[in-house]
Amino acid sequence: MRRDRGLPVLREKELLAAGVDVGPLRRITVVLGRAGGGKWHAPAEKVEWRSHCRYAQHLTGSPLALLDVCEHVCRHCAPVVSVEPGEEALWRAAAYVVAADGRVRRLEDQEAGPRSWV
């Protein structure tokens, strides 16, 4: 769920700093599983598991809040994690707001000091 590998990663701290209501984002759930305490994986049928991750074959999943696990999804499974189209649009819109907030904060930091024409 990073860059070009699926949905962008969102962190609750950054969302709150940008003034985004995390309630609707918390209701977005995905079915993931894991063996032990490692990364989360997208469970797959026996025929499908080879297409993305070797750990996905024997897993059973349970619904989890995407906001809680998005940073910990296996890089091979991230592209196959899917949500409803409306939820995806909300997720991506929140990511744009966080990115824009970061740009504004950086610009404000640059303008903090005195200016000189010399």
Residue pairs with C-beta under 8 A, 6 or more apart in sequence:
1 7
1 8
1 9
1 70
1 71
1 73
1 78
1 81
2 8
2 9
2 75
2 78
5 75
5 78
5 79
6 73
6 78
6 79
6 80
6 81
7 66
7 70
7 78
7 81
7 83
7 88
7 91
7 92
7 95
8 91
8 92
8 95
9 70
9 71
10 25
10 67
10 70
10 91
10 94
10 95
10 98
11 71
12 22
12 67
14 98
14 101
14 102
15 22
15 25
15 94
15 98
16 22
17 101
18 97
18 98
18 100
18 101
18 102
19 97
19 101
20 94
20 97
20 98
22 67
24 90
25 66
25 67
25 90
25 91
25 94
26 65
26 67
27 65
28 65
28 66
28 67
28 83
28 87
28 90
28 91
29 63
29 64
29 65
29 66
30 42
30 63
30 64
30 66
30 69
30 81
30 82
30 83
31 42
31 43
31 61
31 62
31 63
31 64
32 40
32 41
32 42
32 43
32 61
32 62
32 64
32 69
32 73
32 77
32 81
33 40
33 41
33 43
33 59
33 60
33 61
33 62
34 40
34 41
34 59
35 41
35 55
35 58
35 59
39 55
39 72
39 73
39 74
39 77
40 64
40 69
40 72
40 73
40 74
40 77
41 53
41 55
41 56
41 59
41 73
41 74
41 77
42 52
42 53
42 56
42 61
42 73
42 74
42 77
42 80
42 81
43 56
43 59
43 60
43 61
44 51
44 52
44 53
44 56
44 57
44 80
46 57
48 56
49 56
49 57
51 80
52 76
52 77
52 79
52 80
53 74
53 76
53 77
55 74
56 77
66 81
66 83
66 91
73 81
82 88
83 91
